[in-house]
Amino acid sequence: MEGFGDIVSVNWLKANLNHPQLIILDATIVKVTEVENTTTELQIPNARYFDIKKDFSDVSSQFPSTIPSEQQFEQSAQHLGIQKDSYIVVYDTKGIYSSPRAWWLFKTFGHANVAVLDGGFPEWNAQKGKTEIKAKAEYMTGNFKAKYNPSNVVYFESLDVIGKDENFKIIDARSTERFTSKVPEPRVGLRSGHIPNSINLPYTSILEASLFKSKDDITAIFNTLAKANQHLVFTCGSGITASILSLAATTLGYTNSVYDGSWTEYGTLTATTMDNPKLWTKEQLLAYILIFVAHSDLDESKKEKEYILSRVDTTVYKKVHEKFEQDNDYQSIQNIIEAVKSHDYYRNDLADLFADIKLMAFADGDMDQIEHMAYNLLKKVLK
């Protein structure tokens, strides 16, 4: 089909809406951060629902949106009436959100003729495209055949090696606030953080409202992050928005893959007791607080360390210190608050705790102004 590529415009779709080989898929999903379902009851004429969360994910996996087996993808695609020679256009009702995930899945299972509608349903409406009310439909079974392309996917076991290889670049599509742990992850119980040696490019950075930015603008963005010969590995929360960056990178000619499990898998599989302040012992909490105050002036003196080690076990100190070094100031305060909440601290307990803090701060001869500020901050958040 003339003009068909990885991304097509509303005008292109209007002109080709009745093409006999064209199949339109609605790949809308509800965001994990959405309070309520905001999907519309309208659709582009003859659209078929591509159910990412059910039919096109491994629902037996402990992680969301996990890539299905080759057999499952093939059968689910056939049930939608998709043929080997079908031209597929995918959209979603949020603009550009989950539709690139469907695009990526088709590419991963060997179907080249698939595109994302630029701007999705919002842009279709803005340009007064025809719509119809959604209705359940049955389709003649298609003859689609899936052929898994392993180069499109990265799995957890490869990340450590990839992160140390200069030929690769791991790019995280989550917001900067999530990447830097300034806000908690939306999935309950999932720790904050990011994959070691990864960098951040929020997927919204390459969008203008519901449309992709110009190719020149997106090229300029990618040029600041990666070299042309690097293989890009995209990650996010669960593999959905990573596919947006994959689509953009593909249009620019970058070889790339998606880490399918993304942070939900990585954060879960690499979690330790120290990653959950609610599970800290009182000794671990004491060590963390003392280390926090000692580092308030950016330098833990020898005498301060000696005092901390006089109060906690060496093994506890080392483990807690490793955790502290991973956290920024905001995370440290939040960790302390959460850990204190999980224990029954009475007035006398807190008095003893603050006495420990003072003794540690004076261990090197004086509590300087910055340490005094840290002490007062702790008094405020713990009372």
C-alpha positions in Angstrom: 0.0 0.0 0.0 1.4 3.3 -1.0 2.5 5.6 1.9 2.3 2.7 4.4 5.0 2.8 7.1 5.5 2.3 10.8 3.5 5.4 11.5 0.5 6.6 9.4 -1.4 9.8 9.6 -5.2 10.3 10.0 -5.3 11.6 6.4 -3.7 8.4 5.2 -6.1 6.2 7.1 -9.1 8.2 5.8 -7.9 7.7 2.2 -7.4 3.9 2.7 -10.2 3.1 5.2 -12.0 0.7 2.8 -8.9 -1.1 1.4 -9.8 -4.8 1.4 -6.5 -5.8 3.1 -6.6 -3.2 5.8 -7.4 -4.2 9.4 -7.8 -1.6 12.1 -7.1 -2.6 15.7 -8.0 -0.7 18.9 -5.3 -1.6 21.4 -6.5 0.7 24.2 -5.7 -0.4 27.8 -6.4 1.3 31.1 -3.4 2.9 32.7 -2.3 1.6 36.1 -2.5 5.2 37.4 -6.1 5.8 36.2 -8.7 6.1 38.9 -11.5 5.1 36.5 -11.9 3.7 33.0 -12.0 6.6 30.5 -12.3 4.6 27.3 -14.9 5.7 24.9 -17.8 3.7 23.5 -17.0 4.9 20.0 -14.4 3.5 17.6 -13.0 4.0 14.1 -15.3 2.1 11.7 -14.7 -1.7 11.6 -12.0 -1.5 14.3 -11.3 -4.8 16.1 -10.3 -4.9 19.8 -6.7 -6.0 20.4 -6.8 -7.1 24.0 -3.2 -6.6 25.2 -3.9 -7.6 28.8 -5.7 -10.8 28.1 -5.4 -12.3 24.6 -1.9 -10.9 23.8 -0.2 -11.4 27.1 0.9 -14.4 29.1 -1.7 -14.1 31.8 0.0 -16.9 33.8 3.1 -14.7 34.4 3.5 -12.9 37.7 4.3 -9.7 35.8 1.9 -7.6 33.8 1.8 -7.5 29.9 4.4 -10.3 29.6 4.9 -11.3 26.0 2.8 -14.4 25.0 4.1 -17.5 23.4 4.4 -17.8 19.6 1.4 -20.1 19.6 -0.8 -17.9 21.7 -0.1 -14.8 19.6 -0.8 -16.7 16.4 -4.1 -18.1 17.6 -5.3 -14.8 19.1 -4.4 -12.9 15.8 -6.2 -15.6 13.8 -9.3 -15.1 15.9 -9.3 -11.4 15.0 -9.4 -12.5 11.3 -5.9 -11.4 10.6 -4.3 -12.8 7.4 -0.7 -13.2 6.3 -1.1 -10.4 3.9 -3.1 -8.0 6.1 -2.1 -4.4 6.5 -2.6 -3.5 10.2 -3.2 0.0 11.6 -3.2 0.2 15.4 -4.6 3.0 17.5 -5.6 3.7 21.1 -7.9 6.2 22.7 -5.2 8.0 24.6 -3.4 9.1 21.5 0.0 7.4 21.7 0.2 5.0 24.6 -0.5 1.3 24.2 -0.9 1.1 20.4 3.0 0.9 19.9 2.9 -2.2 22.2 0.7 -3.9 19.7 2.9 -2.7 16.8 6.0 -4.1 18.7 4.3 -7.4 19.3 3.4 -7.9 15.6 7.0 -7.0 14.6 8.3 -9.4 17.2 6.2 -12.2 15.8 7.3 -11.6 12.2 4.6 -9.4 10.7 6.1 -6.4 8.9 3.0 -4.7 7.6 1.8 -3.0 10.8 1.6 0.7 11.6 0.5 3.0 14.5 -2.0 5.8 13.8 -0.3 9.0 14.7 -2.4 10.8 17.3 -4.7 7.8 17.8 -8.4 8.3 18.4 -8.0 11.9 19.8 -6.5 13.0 16.5 -9.0 11.0 14.5 -11.8 12.9 16.3 -10.0 16.2 15.9 -10.0 15.7 12.2 -13.6 14.7 12.1 -13.0 11.1 11.1 -16.1 8.8 11.0 -16.9 6.8 14.1 -19.3 4.0 15.1 -20.5 2.5 18.4 -18.5 -0.5 19.5 -20.2 -3.8 19.2 -19.1 -7.4 19.7 -18.2 -9.2 16.5 -17.0 -12.6 15.3 -14.5 -12.9 12.5 -13.6 -15.5 10.0 -10.4 -17.2 11.3 -7.4 -15.7 9.6 -4.3 -17.5 8.3 -1.8 -15.4 10.2 1.4 -17.2 11.0 3.7 -16.1 13.8 7.5 -16.4 13.7 9.2 -15.2 16.9 12.1 -12.7 16.4 14.3 -13.0 19.5 16.4 -9.9 18.6 13.4 -7.8 19.4 13.3 -8.9 23.1 15.7 -8.6 26.0 15.2 -10.7 29.1 16.3 -10.2 32.7 19.2 -12.6 32.5 21.0 -10.5 29.9 20.7 -7.1 31.6 23.9 -7.3 33.7 26.1 -7.9 30.7 24.2 -5.5 28.5 24.5 -2.7 31.1 28.3 -3.0 31.0 28.7 -3.2 27.2 29.4 0.1 25.4 27.7 -1.3 22.3 24.3 -1.1 24.1 22.4 1.7 25.7 19.5 1.0 28.2 16.9 3.8 28.0 14.0 4.0 30.5 10.7 5.5 29.2 9.2 6.3 32.7 8.8 9.8 34.0 11.9 11.4 35.5 10.2 11.5 38.9 9.8 7.7 38.8 13.3 7.1 37.3 14.9 9.1 40.1 12.6 7.7 42.8 11.1 11.1 43.7 7.7 9.5 43.5 6.7 6.0 44.3 5.9 3.4 41.7 2.1 3.2 40.9 2.1 -0.6 41.4 1.5 -1.4 45.1 4.5 -3.0 46.7 6.9 -2.4 43.9 10.1 -0.6 45.0 11.4 2.5 43.4 14.7 2.7 41.4 16.1 2.1 38.0 18.3 -0.5 36.2 22.0 0.1 36.8 23.7 2.0 33.9 20.4 3.0 32.4 19.5 6.5 31.3 16.1 8.3 31.3 14.0 9.4 28.3 10.4 9.9 29.3 8.2 8.8 26.4 6.3 12.1 26.7 9.5 13.9 25.6 9.0 12.7 22.0 5.3 13.6 21.8 3.5 16.8 21.2 0.0 16.4 22.7 -1.2 13.1 21.2 1.1 13.2 18.2 4.7 12.3 17.6 7.1 15.2 17.3 8.7 15.8 14.0 11.4 13.4 12.8 14.0 16.1 13.1 13.0 16.9 16.7 13.1 13.2 17.7 16.4 12.7 15.9 17.9 15.6 17.9 16.7 14.0 21.2 18.1 10.6 20.4 21.4 12.1 19.2 22.0 13.5 22.7 21.5 10.0 24.3 23.0 7.4 22.0 25.4 6.8 19.2 24.1 5.6 15.8 25.9 2.3 16.0 24.6 1.4 19.5 21.9 -1.2 20.1 19.2 0.5 22.2 17.3 -1.4 24.9 14.1 0.2 26.0 12.5 -0.4 29.4 9.6 1.3 31.4 7.2 0.0 34.0 5.8 -3.1 32.3 6.9 -2.9 28.6 4.1 -0.7 27.3 5.6 2.8 27.0 9.1 1.3 26.2 7.4 0.3 22.9 6.7 4.0 22.1 10.5 4.7 22.2 11.1 1.5 20.2 8.7 2.7 17.5 10.4 6.1 17.3 13.9 4.6 17.3 12.9 2.2 14.5 11.8 5.1 12.3 15.2 6.7 12.9 17.1 3.5 11.9 18.3 2.4 15.3 18.6 -1.3 16.0 16.7 -1.8 19.2 14.9 -4.2 21.6 12.4 -4.0 24.5 13.2 -5.4 27.9 9.8 -7.1 28.2 9.7 -7.4 32.0 10.9 -3.8 32.5 11.1 -2.3 36.0 8.2 -4.3 37.4 10.2 -7.5 36.9 13.6 -6.0 37.6 12.6 -4.2 40.7 10.9 -7.3 42.0 13.6 -9.8 41.2 16.4 -7.6 42.7 14.5 -6.6 45.8 16.0 -7.2 49.2 14.7 -6.7 52.7 16.6 -3.4 52.7 14.5 -2.2 49.8 11.4 -2.3 52.0 11.8 0.0 55.1 8.7 -1.5 56.7 10.7 -4.7 57.1 13.8 -3.1 58.7 14.8 -4.2 62.2 15.3 -1.4 64.8 19.0 -2.0 64.5 18.9 -1.5 60.7 16.9 1.7 61.2 19.3 3.0 63.8 22.2 2.4 61.5 20.4 4.1 58.6 19.6 7.2 60.7 23.1 7.5 62.1 24.6 7.1 58.6 22.1 9.7 57.3 23.2 12.3 59.9 26.9 11.4 59.5 26.6 12.1 55.7 24.6 15.3 56.1 27.9 17.3 55.7 28.8 14.9 52.8 31.6 13.3 54.8 31.4 10.4 57.3 34.4 10.9 59.6 36.4 8.0 61.0 35.2 8.7 64.5 31.6 8.9 63.4 31.9 5.5 61.7 33.5 4.1 64.9 30.6 5.4 66.9 28.0 3.8 64.5 29.9 0.5 64.7 29.8 0.7 68.5 26.0 0.7 68.3 25.3 -1.7 65.4 26.8 -5.0 64.1 29.4 -4.6 61.3 27.3 -6.8 58.9 24.3 -4.6 59.5 26.4 -1.4 59.0 27.7 -2.7 55.6 24.3 -3.7 54.3 22.6 -0.5 55.5 25.4 1.6 54.0 25.0 0.0 50.6 21.3 0.9 50.7 22.0 4.4 51.9 24.4 5.0 49.0 21.6 4.1 46.5 19.2 6.6 47.9 18.8 10.4 47.4 17.9 12.7 50.3 14.2 12.5 49.6 14.3 8.7 49.6 16.3 8.7 52.8 13.7 10.7 54.7 10.8 8.6 53.3 12.6 5.4 54.2 13.1 6.6 57.8 9.5 7.7 58.1 8.2 4.3 56.8 10.6 2.3 59.0 9.6 4.2 62.1 5.9 3.7 61.4 6.4 -0.1 61.3 7.8 -0.1 64.9 6.2 0.9 68.2 8.4 3.8 69.2 7.4 5.2 72.5 8.6 8.6 73.9 11.5 7.0 75.8 12.5 5.1 72.6 12.6 8.3 70.6 14.6 10.0 73.4 17.2 7.2 73.3 17.3 7.4 69.5 17.9 11.2 69.5 20.6 10.7 72.2 22.3 8.3 69.9 22.2 10.8 67.1 23.7 13.5 69.2 26.5 11.3 70.5 27.3 10.2 67.0 27.3 13.8 65.7 29.7 14.9 68.5 31.9 11.9 68.0 34.3 13.9 65.9 34.3 16.8 68.4 31.4 19.0 67.3 27.9 19.0 65.8 28.4 21.3 62.9 25.6 23.5 61.4 24.6 21.0 58.7 24.5 18.1 61.1 22.4 20.2 63.5 20.0 20.9 60.6 19.7 17.2 59.9 19.1 16.5 63.6 16.3 19.1 63.6 14.8 17.7 60.4 14.7 14.2 62.0 13.0 15.6 65.1 10.3 17.2 62.9 9.6 14.1 60.8 9.7 11.6 63.6 7.4 13.4 66.1 
